[in-house]
Amino acid sequence: MAEAKSPLLSLDEALQRLVAGTAAHRITQTESVSSFDALGRVLAAEVCSLLDVPPADNTSMDGYALRAADVPVAGTVLPVSQRIPAGVVGQALHPGTAARVFTGAQVPPGADAVVMQEQCEALDGAVRVNTVPAAGQWVRRRGEDVQQGAMVLPAGTRLTPQALGLAASVGAGTLTVLRRPRVALFSTGDELMMPGEPLRPGAIYNSNRFTLRGLLQAAGCEVLDLGIVPDRLDATRDALRRAADGNDLILTSGGVSVGEEDHLKPAVLAEGALALWQIAMKPGKPLAFGHVSGKTGQALFMGLPGNPVSSFVTFLLAVAPVLRALQGMVPAGAAPLQLRADFDWPKPDRRREFLRCRLNAQGGLDLFPNQSSGVLTSTVWADGLVDVPAGQAIQRGETVAFLPLDGLITR
């Protein structure tokens, strides 16, 4: 991939190039894991049901199973012929009788309705039914949720808690999943220090290392954290070579931008290939994409902006789609929420903007007062991003597109 000095790309165009660039690196290795331990993993093979769900007609209420035709009028009294708790298979229901049933219990053959216990009066060995039932009421039919052989989860699905519950309901005790994406993460810059160390003059604490590591872990990645690399060309090249072996992606923040003199840019060019892009988005204008070759393989490379908010937003909007593409995942997420802006944004930028906002108690959106790319507190205060088209102002009361952070981080 040759280095290029391009005009500002739209975010959508950049995403198309990023996803296309992952094709040769797509993860294909699989493993079988217990459904208990598969949270956050990505299915490599579809899950099909081994049975009908539910496996037999059952009741959704505590009450009495009976034939609707046997209760022509309210107040009809029927003898109770059997008691069927959940997990017990009853006998066929004799005409003119009722069976005491409990939620989840199988409806006995011959019964076609259930009357909830609140509409009945228990007598000695009998029941008075105080309503006229309709055939089929409070009965969950065999296979009404899932039929045997039906595909319930396609390959490429990230396994959520509810997806695991669905897999368990159809009898899937183990699941075939892709191995986790392997991402090497490191920082360069002699000004960076770790929290807990006394901060020397001119130094800053390395917040991006913590933010990016956490985002990668939330995305289900295995992270090789190479720490802070000394600000030398030889050390940077060595770190890149080590990072390329056995990993799918190398991720860094800061130090790679058009016209900058730094060690990361020439190091990537020496060990692989690099494209430097300027993205028409704010925050997060500079983005580097390429690959690095190691002794045993080749890894993708992504260099994010150094400002902490820019790094955070660029990860959500650019790195997360690459991780999804590496795993062949189904298209992400629902459309943005259309919500009311309870703020004014009178001076639009020529770039597409992503504003840190929070849902308020009135169902509208509040704006964090300082939208600088260095204000990391805004990313904790906010619960989403408002997607503002280039050149567009916002007036209080207008409807805007809102992207919840939870969906962006874990999608």
Secondary structure, DSSP 8 states (H G I E B T S, - for coil): ----B---B-HHHHHHHHHHHTGGG----EEEEEGGG-TT-BBSS-EE-SS-BSSS-EESSSEEEE-GGG--STTEEEEEEEEE-TT-------TT-EEEE-TT-B--TT--EEEEGGGEEEETTEEEE-S---TTTTEE-TTSSB-TT-EEE-TT-B--HHHHHHHHHTT--EEEEE---EEEEEEE-TTEE-TTS---TT-EE-HHHHHHHHHHHHTT-EEEEEEEE-SSHHHHHHHHHHHHTT-SEEEEESS--TT---SHHHHHHHHEEEEEEEBSEES--EEEEEEEE-SS-EEEEEEE-SSHHHHHHHIIIIIHHHHHHHTT--------EEEEE-S-B-S--SSEEEEEEEE-TTSEEEE-S---TT-THHHHH-SEEEEE-TT--B-TT-EEEEEEHHHHHH-
